[in-house]
């Protein structure tokens, strides 16, 4: 089985063989991958945010969800 370090070395060797005119395209691709990683991390930072929510508050939020959304929609339309 190949380790992460070995895989990175393989990728680096391939990068060195890429022609100069393709480096911009490669850089754009790597940047896109980085953005996806940061986006997932940002989303996951909310995990467990409602873990300690009071049961009565959660019940109120779920039971009144539709009416609360309709109220907010009316305010946005004004």
GILIN-V976924 format. One line per field, one symbol per residue. psi: psi as a letter, one per 20 degrees, with the letter a starting at -180 (. if undefined). burial: b if it has 9 or more other C-alpha atoms within 8 Angstrom, else e. A space follows every 10 residues. Layout:
psi=???
burial=???
//
This chain:
psi=qprgggghgg ggggghipqh iihggggggh ggggghghgg hggiiipjhj hkpphhgggg ghhjgghghh ghgghhh.
burial=eeeeeebeee eeeeeeeeee eebeeeeeee eeeeeeeeee eeeeeeeeee eeeeeeebee eeeeeeeeee eeeeeeee
//
